[in-house]
Amino acid sequence: MNKSNKMLFMIILLMSVPISISSNSWFIVWMGMEINMMAFIPIIMEQKNPMSKESSLTYFMVQTIASMLLMMSFMIMMLNNNKINLNMNMTGEMLLMSSLMIKSGMAPFHFWMPKMMEGLNWNKCLILMTWQKITPLLMMSNIIKINFMTLVAMMMSIIIGAIGGLNQTSLRKMMAYSSINNNGWMMAAMLMSETMWMIYYMMYSLMTMIMTLSMNMYNNYHINQILSMNETPVKKLLLMINMLSISGLPPMLGFMPKWMVIQSTMTMNEFMLMGLMVIMTLITVYFYLRIMFSIMLLSFNEQKWNILMMNKNNNKIMLMNTLSIMGLLMITMMISLY
C-alpha cells in the first residue's frame, strides 16, 4: 500500500472513534464502528505477508456478525420500547452486550483475537489492542448492569486470558490472551465507575505500547527470539521490570489500576470474585516471567564492535521502560494524597 492511501485510512480510523463516542444515537455509533472496520482492514493487509490476508478476512467476518447482532438488538429494543414484553427487552439488552463483547474480543467470544494477531506485525497489533477497543468498551460502560451474564463474561475473560497464555510460544498470542485478561479487569472496573475503567484503560494502553514498541525494535515474535535482547545488564533489568508491570506485580505501574479495582471490589464485599481475579493474575505473572527468565540467567557476551550499533536503540528502549519503574512513585504519591 502506498503512503497516501495508508495516510487516508489512518485518518479515517482516527476520526471514526470520536464520531461513535460523541454521538447520542445508537445508529451513528453503529455507523462509526462500520467506518472504523472498513478503514482498519486495508491497513492490516500487507502484500508480502500472506497471513495478513487471513487476519483481515477473520476480522471482517467477526465484526460483520457483531454489527448484525448490534442492529438486531436495536430493532428488538425499539419494538419493545413501551416495555409491554419485558423478556424481549432483556433479550435485546443481552444481544447488545454480546455484540459489544464480540467487537472488543471478550470471552466467550475471544477465539478470533489470538488467531488474528498472529498474522499482524507489532504496530497493527498495538492498534487492535488499544484504539480498536475504545468504542465498544465505552458503549459497554454506558449500558452495563450487574447481572449473571456480566459476571460470567468477566470471570471467563480473566480465567481464559490467564490460562490461554500459559502454553504459548508466540509473543503476539501471549499479548492477545493478556489483552483478554485485561478486558475482564476493565469490565470489573466499569461496574465500579466510569473514571476507574478509563484510568485502567490508559494505563493498560501505555504498558502495551511500551511492550509492542520494544519487541518491534528487535523484530521479536517468538520466545526463542528474545535472546536478541540480551545486551546490557541495565537494559535486561528494565525489560524485566516492564514485563512485571504489564503482568500487574506490585510495586510497578501496572499494579496501580488493579489495586483500584481490588479495593472497590472489597468495598462491595465481592470476595470470591476478587480472590479469583488475584489468583489468575498470578498466572499471568508466571508467563511473563517465563519470557524474561532465559535472558536474566544468561550473561552478556557480545563483540565490542557491535556494542556501538546497539547503543542507538538502547536510549529509546531505556526511555520507554523507565515509565514502568515510575509506578512505585505514582502509587506512593496517590496513597499520601488519599
N, C-alpha and C positions, 0 to 999 in steps of 0.2 A: 504494500500500500504506500502511495507517495505521501509526502509530508502534508500537503494541503488537505488531502482527504482525511488524514489522521487528525489534523487540527480541527477540521469541521466537526467530525464525530465526537471529539473530546469536548468541544464547546457545547454540543447538543447534550452530551452526557452530563456535563456540569450544570446546565440550565434546567434539565428535566426534573431534578430533585427539588430545587426551590419551587417549581411550578406545582408539584404534588403536595409538598408540605405546607404551602401557604394558601391552598385553596380551601373553600368552605363547602365544596361539593364532592361527593364520592366519585362522580363521573369524571371530574377533572383529575382526581387522584389516579384513577384508572388510566386516563389518557397520558398523564405524566409518566406512569410506570411503563406504558407501551412505547413511548418515545425513548425512554431510558434503555429499554431492551433492544430496540432497533438500532440504537447508537452503539451499544456495547458489543453486539455480535460482530460488526465489521472490524472493531478494534482488536478482538481476540483472535481473529483469523489471520494466520501467517502462511506465506507461500511455501517456506522451507520446512514448516513443521506440520506433518500430516495429522498429528494428534490434536492440533488446534481446531481442525475441521470437525472432528468428532465432538470436541468440547463445545463448540459453538452450536452444533445441532442439538446436543443434550440440553444446553441452556435454553435454546429456543423452545424445545418441546415442553420442558418443565414449566417455564414462565408462561407459555401459552395456556397450559392446563390450569395453572394458578389463576390466570386472568379470566378464564371462562368460569371458574368457580366463584371468582370475585363478582362478576357480572350477575351470575345466577343468584348469589346471596343478596345483592342489591334488589333484584326483582322480587324475591321471596319477602324481603323486609318491607318493600313498598306495598306489596299486595296485602300484607298483614299490618299495615301502619295503624289501623284502627284497633289493634290488639284484641280482635274477636277470637282468633285462634292462637292461643299462647304457645302451643307446641311448635307450630310452623314458624313463629317468630324466633324461638330458641334454635330451630334448625338453621334459619338464616344467619344468626349470630355465630353459630358453630362453623358454618361454611365460610363465613367471612374470616374468622380466626384461622381456620385451616389454610385458606388461600394465602394469607399473610405469612403463616409459618412455612409454607412451601417456598415462597419467594425469598425468605431470609435463610432458608436451609436449616430449620429446626427439626429435631427428632419428633415424631417418627417419619418425617418427610425429608430426611437428610441424605438419602442414598446418592443423589446426583452430585453432591458437592465435592467429596473426595475424588470421585472419578473425573469430574470436570477439571478440577485444579491440577491434576496430573498432566493435562495437556497444555497448560499455560506456562508462560515464563513468570518470574517473580513479580514484575511490575503489574501484570494483569491480575495476578493472584491478590496483590495488595488492593487493587480497585474492587475486586469481588468481595474481599473480606471486610472492607471498611465502607467505601462510598455506596456500594450497591445495597447495603443493609439499612441505610438511613430511612428511606421512605417506608418500607414495610414495618420496621421497628417503631417508628414514630406513630404510624397509623394504629399499630397494635397497642401502644401505650394509651391511646385515646379510648379504646373500646374494651380493654382487658378487665375481666371480672374474676374474683376468687371463686372458682368452681372446680369440679373434678377434672374436666378436660385440661384446664390451665395447669393444674398441679401435676397431672400425669405427663404433659408435654415438657414441663420444666424439669421434672426428675429424670425423664428419659433422655433429654438433651445432655444433662450433666453426666449421667451414667454412660451413655453411648460415646459421648465426647472423650471421656476418660479411658474407657476400656478399648474403644476402637483404635486409639493411637498406640496401644501397647505393642502390637506385633507388626508395626510398620517400619520399613527401612527408608521409605521416601519421605523427605523433609516436607514436601508440599502436602502429602496426605496427612502427616502429623499436624501441620498447621491447620488443615481443614477440620480435623477432629477437635483440635484445640478451639477453633472458632465455634464449633457446635456446642462445646462445653461452655464457652463464654456466653453463647446465646441463652443458655439455661440460667446463668447467673444474671444476665441482663433482664430476663423475664421476671426473676425474683425481685430485682431492683425496681421494675415497673410497678409491681404490686405495692411497693412502699411509697414511692413518689416519682414524679417525672424528672425532677432535678437529679435524683440519685442515679437513675439509669443513664442520664445524659453524661454525668461525670464518669460513670463506669465506661461508657462508650468511648469517650475522649481518651481516657487512659489506655483502654484496650487498643484503640487506633494508633496511638503514639508508640506503644510497645511492638505492635505488629509491623509498623513502618520501620522501626529500628532493626528488627529481625530480618525482614524481607530485603531491605537495602544492604545489610551486612552480607547476606547469602548471595545476593545478586552481584555484589562487587567481586566475589570469588567464584561465581558461577557454580555454586554448590546446589545439587538437587537430591543427593542421597547421603546417608550417614557415613558411608566409607569415603566420601569426598571431603569430609570435614577436616581431614588431616592437612589439607592445603592451607588451613588457617593456623597451623602450628608455627607461629613466628616468634613473637617475644613473650616473656612471662606476663608482662603487664597487659598485653593485648588478650592473651588467653584468659586472664582473670576477669577482664572487662566483659568478654564474651560469656563467660560463666555466669557473671552477675546478671547480664541481660536475660539469659535463659531462665535463671531462677526468678527474675522479675516477671516474666511472662507467665510462668507457672504459678505465681502468686505466693511465694515464700516470704515471710517477714524477714528483715525489715525493708525489703525492696519496694519500689514504686508500685508494682503490680498487686501488692498485698493491700494497699490502701482502699481501693474500691470494694474489694472482697470483704474487708473488715467492716466497712459501712453497711454492707448487705447483711453480714452476720449479726451485727449489733441490732439492726432493725428487726431481723427475724426473731432474735431473742426477746425483744420487747413485745412481739406478738405471740410469744410462747410456742413458736413452731420449732420445738427442739429436735424432733425426728428429722424434719426437712433440713435443718441446719447441720445436724450430725452427718447426714448423707452427703451434703454438699462439701463439707470439710474433708471427709474420707475420700471422696472422688477427686478432690483437688490434690491430695497426696499422691494419687496415681499419676496425675499429670506432671507433678514434680519429678516422679521417677523417670518418665520417658524423656523429659528434657535433660535430666541429669545424665541419662544414658548417651545422649548426643555428645556431651562435652567430656565424658569420662575418659575416653581414649586420648584426647588432646591434653588433658590436665596431667595424665600419667606420663606421657612421652616428653622427652626433653627436646630442646631446640637444637637442630643440627643442620643449619643452612650455610652454604658457602658465603663468604664475606661480600663477594661482588654482587650477589643477589639482594643483599640487605638494603642497598641504596634504592633499588627499584621498589621494594616493599614499603619503604617509609612514606612514599607518596600516598598510598592507600591508608596507611596506619592512622594518619591525622584525622581523616574523615570518620573512620570506624571508631576511634577513641572518643571523638566529639559526640557521636551518636550514642555510644554506650554509657557515657558519663551521665546522661539523662536518667538511666535506670538506677544509678547509685544515689541520685538526689532524692530517691523515695524516702529514705530514713529521715532526712532533714525535713521533708514536707510533712510526714506523719507526725514528727515531734512538734513541729510548729502548729499543726492543726489541733493536737491534744492540748497544748498550752493555751491556745485561743479558746478552745471549748471549755 
